Amino acid sequence: MAVTTSSTSPDARTEQLSDIASAAGTPCYVYDAASIRAAYAALDGAFDGYPHAIHYALKANSSLAIVRLLHGLGSHADANSLGETDVAMRCGFRPDQIVFTGVGKSAAEIDRAVALGLLAINVESPGELDRIDQRAVAQGVRARVALRVNPDIDAKSHPHISTGLRSNKFGVPIDEAPGLFREMASRRGLLPVGAHVHIGSQITTLEPLTKAAEAVVALARDLRAEAIELQHLDMGGGLGISYDGSPVADPAEYVRALVAATRGSGLKVAIEPGRVLVGPAGVLLSRVVDVKQFPGAKRFIVLDAGMNELMRPALYNAYHRIEPLIRRDGAETPADIVGPICESTDAYARDRQFAPVEVGDLVVVRDVGAYGAVMGHTYLRRPLPPEVLIDGSTWRIIRRRQTLDELLALETE
Ligand SMILES: Cc1ncc(COP(=O)(O)O)c(C=O)c1O
């Protein structure tokens, strides 16, 4: 695993992964509980007593056992759909520990979020604010809302996962926020409790995250001057991890920067991390199903896992370290490491230096604990793969492999 925090030696871990592949089959996701615990402790500890809440972003990985593990660590939750809200509650989170985000909330979602009395509904637009107010008045309650502001800050991440620029669809322009807070404070059905900002994901430098935090702190200060007192500032998620071994911002430094920006306001800090908590904890175990060498040209290593199981390379051209579980003798040569799907975009890596492999060898794709299994799909009628959770020297299947019958169960002929 990428983060080795347990006492498991590399040899023992190789043996464990080999056993898992035999028992659960491949492709298969495998997560390390120790890695998740360590990542959570690093963030939580860095607050050093400053009032805060870590709302684990379920969108990164919402498998029940993972969500329950985070609940057990004291995390709160960030849900992006009713499905995620229900998963969070099923795993023990109370409604007042859940923030609900989403750029296009349906009427049903608003109705239920209001009825549940969530800690905050992160509001994305003036229209949504109206709709939440109407539903809350109809239910005879005041909905706790936080306005998601768009600070027009470049997260310097991949364009497909940047959300804090004016050209992105998320939130309301920050200069419109004071007027909207005044409006919220005047509504019968709304209780403005916070400001929310989330400028993107896989952000590897602190500067954009700190700038976004400073922008919402300044907003809260202006609101206080108008007697609109917030309860928390939700700084979103977005902290990146190192997929290729190059240095990235340290989680503890990130927290310290947020606290430094916020301390003067005295307001509670909420964060919504996903990737940094679970990303390094996961590997995808796969087997080589074919090796092809075009004369004088490329070597192709075909895996039994592809874009069905892990979308990130096809979706964002994302880089993942890939290694044979057991290294054979011989020099590394370039190879395209591809999946079995009939799409040219179904490749995990191109022209990657890779050791010799043979059909049947196990291959490990690293850092797939976030935005891996959750984005999986069943294209070509390929059932969803199993997921396994390692805890020290033991492991258990936390999602078994889907069967074809289950995949077809919703259909009639
Ligand atoms: C609103 C919101 N909060 C939190 C997250 C989690 O982000 P990350 O996994 O990068 O920490 C996301 C993901 O993009 C998001 O959209």
PDBQT file of the ligand as one rigid body, heavy atoms in Angstrom, charges set to zero:
ROOT
HETATM    1  C1  LIG A 501     -18.243  20.184  -2.552  1.00  0.00    +0.000 C 
HETATM    2  C2  LIG A 501     -17.143  19.206  -2.429  1.00  0.00    +0.000 A 
HETATM    3  N1  LIG A 501     -16.617  18.978  -1.213  1.00  0.00    +0.000 NA
HETATM    4  C3  LIG A 501     -15.607  18.099  -1.029  1.00  0.00    +0.000 A 
HETATM    5  C4  LIG A 501     -15.063  17.423  -2.103  1.00  0.00    +0.000 A 
HETATM    6  C5  LIG A 501     -13.941  16.463  -1.842  1.00  0.00    +0.000 C 
HETATM    7  O1  LIG A 501     -12.814  16.848  -2.519  1.00  0.00    +0.000 OA
HETATM    8  P1  LIG A 501     -11.438  16.084  -2.325  1.00  0.00    +0.000 P 
HETATM    9  O2  LIG A 501     -11.706  14.640  -2.525  1.00  0.00    +0.000 OA
HETATM   10  O3  LIG A 501     -10.580  16.641  -3.373  1.00  0.00    +0.000 OA
HETATM   11  O4  LIG A 501     -10.947  16.387  -0.962  1.00  0.00    +0.000 OA
HETATM   12  C6  LIG A 501     -15.561  17.638  -3.390  1.00  0.00    +0.000 A 
HETATM   13  C7  LIG A 501     -14.948  16.983  -4.546  1.00  0.00    +0.000 C 
HETATM   14  O5  LIG A 501     -14.671  17.548  -5.553  1.00  0.00    +0.000 OA
HETATM   15  C8  LIG A 501     -16.644  18.548  -3.560  1.00  0.00    +0.000 A 
HETATM   16  O6  LIG A 501     -17.175  18.771  -4.752  1.00  0.00    +0.000 OA
ENDROOT
TORSDOF 0
